[in-house]
Amino acid sequence: MEQADNWAAGTTILVVLAHPDDPEFFLGGTIARWTSAGFTVKYGLLTKGERGISPEFPDSQELARVREVEQTEAARVLGVHELYFLDYPDGYLVPDLDIRREVTRLIRKAKPDIVVSCDPQNYFVHETYLNHPDHRAAGQLVVDAVFPAVSNPSFFPELTEEGYPAVKVSELWLSLPAQANVVLDVSEYWQQRAQALLQHKSQIGDPERFLAHLEERRLDNSGPDDRYVERFRRIIFRK
């Protein structure tokens, strides 16, 4: 069976999510798989996560600076090629037209073949966790930017005047899906994902305890034969 991500050489993927550490938590194994396959992966982070829980950094501005560095290091571990930070206020993200314009600009600037975000319809993750409103807002912003604004020059025409004309996106992938239609086995990238997550020192607490917790979550999210998998909703646009 052909793999869902069996794309041509030179494929560019843009991952747009709300906070530093979201890419590694939501799809870190998949990102490592894609960069290992030779694809170009870029990140767009809508906030710098200054309200992330971190008793060592009560100053939110300092925490934002720390988390930007941590995200840069985590991306390096996974082989990510480029990062963009849009710097909207953490915790207050809403899918309004102004931010949709900025997300549209980001996608047109990055010119990706594939765009990845998270599922805006997923309010509940497992049975113990409410999905953060910023996660859902980020997903809604990306969905609404990808269609119809990114590929239609009549939306936000000022972007074309700025040098960001309409571009075509081939696929949209949504992580943390309410209903998955793609499951990727990324077991061989588990350790690389863990090493990337360890770069987020302000967020994880004691590394040994964090790794033990991560292993518990791996088992909860395993497929057959304890293979670690990551799930997505994949939308393929007509050519």
N, C-alpha and C positions, 0 to 999 in steps of 0.2 A: 504493500500500500504506500502511495506517495505521501511523504511528510507534508504537514500543513505549511511548514516554513521552508520548503524546498525552493527558494527563490534564486533568481539569477545572480551571478557574481556582480558586485557593485551596488547591491540593494542598500538603501539608506533607511534607517528606522529612527523615528523620533518618539521618545517616551515622555509624555506630558502628565505630571502628577502634582499633587498639592505641596508635599513637604519633603525636605531632605530625609532620607531613609525609606521613603515610600517605594522607590524603584527596587531597592534591595529586598525589602520585606515582601512586596507583592509579586515580583517576578525576577528575583536576582539570579536564579538558576537559568532561566530562559535568556536573560541578557548575556550571561556568560556563554551560553550555547551559541547565541547569534554572533558575538564577537569572535568566538573560536572558529566559526564557520566562515569568517572573513567579511561579514556584513559590517557596515558602518552604523554605529549606534550613538545617538545624541540624546541628551536629557534637556527637558524644560521643566523647571521647578517654579510653581506659581508663588510660593512663599519661601521664607528662610527658616520657618519653624521656630520663631522666637518665643512661642508659648509652650514649647515642648517641656515636659516635666524634667527638671534638672536642678536639684537643690544647690549644686555647686555654682550655678550661674543665675543668681536672682536678677541680674541686670539683663533685660530682654535684648537690648542692642548688642551687648557682648555675646550673648548666646547665639544671636543671628550670625555674627561673624564666625563664631566657633563652628556652627553647624554648616556654614558654607564651606569651610575648610574640610570638615569631616566628609561632607558629600563629595567633594572633589577627590579626596583620597579613596573613598569607597568606589567611585566611578573608575578610578585608575586601576583598582584591583580587578574590576570586571572587564577592563579593556575598552571602556567608553571613550569616544573620540572628542566630544565637545559638550559643554554644559552652558545652559542659559538660566539665569535667575531673574524672574519678573518682579519679585519683592513686594507682593501684595501682603496685607496684614494677615498673619497667621490666625486662624480661628474665625475669621470674619469673611471668608471667601463666599461670594454669591455669583450666580450665573447671570450677570447683567450684560448689557450691550457693550459697555466700555471695555470690560475685560474680554468679552468675546472678540472685539476688534484686535486686542493685543495678542490673543491666542492665534487669531487668523494671521496676524503679521508674523508671529513666531513660526508658524507652519510654513507660510510662504517663504520666509527667509531660509529655513532649514531645507526646504525642497525634499521632503522624505517620500519614499515610495509607500512606506507603512507607517501609520500613526498608532500609538498605543496609549491608552489611559486606563481608567477604571470604570466599572459599571455604575452609572448614576442611579439605577433602579434597585441596587442592593443596599437596603437599610440594615440588614442583620447579617453578621458574619458568624457562622456557627450558631451556638446557642448561648454564648457567654459574652458577646461583644456587639455593641451598636456601632455601625460604620460611622466614622467621623463625618460631620457635614461638609468639611472641606474636601474630603475624598469624593463625595457625591457631586459637589459643586464643580470640582475639577473635571470629572467625567462629563457632566452636562455641558460645560463650556467647550470641551473638546468635541463632543458629538455635534453640538450646534455650529461650531466653527467648520468642522470637516464638511458638513452638509447643511446649508448649501454654500457658505461664504468662501471657503478656501479656493474652490474651483470656478467660482462665478464672478467675473470682473465687475458686475453691477452692484455687488455687495462691498461696502467700504471702498469706494473708488479712490479715496484719498491714498490708500495703500499703494495702488498702482502708480500714482503720481510720485510717491516716495521711493519707488523702485522695487516694489514687492507685488508683481503681477500675479494673477491667478495661476495656481499649479494643480496638477492632478494627483490625487492620492489613490493608490490601488486598493488598499485594505485598511480597515480599522480593527484593532484588537482591544478588547476590554478585559482587564484583569479583575480579580474578585467578582466574578460574574454571578448573577442570580441564577442564570441557566447557561452552563458551559456547552459549547459545541466543538471545542478543541481541548485535548489533554496532551501535554508534552511530558515525556519522561526526561527529567533533567537530573537524574541521580548522580551522574558523573561530575556534575557541577555543584554538588551540595557543599563541599568544603570551600570552594571558591566563593560561593554565596556567603557562607558563614564568615570567612575572612573579610569580606566587604562589609558585612554588618558590624563586625568588631571595630571598624573605623569610626562608628558613631558612638564614641566614648561618652559623650554627654548624655546619651539616652539609654544605654544598656545596663548601667550599674556594674555589679561585679561580673567580670567576663566569664568565670567558671559557671556561675549560676545561670547566666544568660545562655551559655552554650548548652547546659543541661535542659533548660526550658525550650530552647530551639529544637533539641532532639525530640522532646515530647511532641512538639508541634509537627515535626517531620513525620512521626509515626501516625499522628492524627490525619495527616494529609497524604498518606502514602497510597499508592495504587497496589495492584497485585504484587505479591512477593516482596513487599516492603520497598518498592521502587518509589522514589520521591518524584511527584508530579506537580505541575503547575497548570491551572485551568484558565481558559479564556472564552469569551464570546468573540467570534471572528465574523466580520462583515466584509465580503468581497464586492467591490463596486463594479458595475458593468462597464465595459470598455466602450 
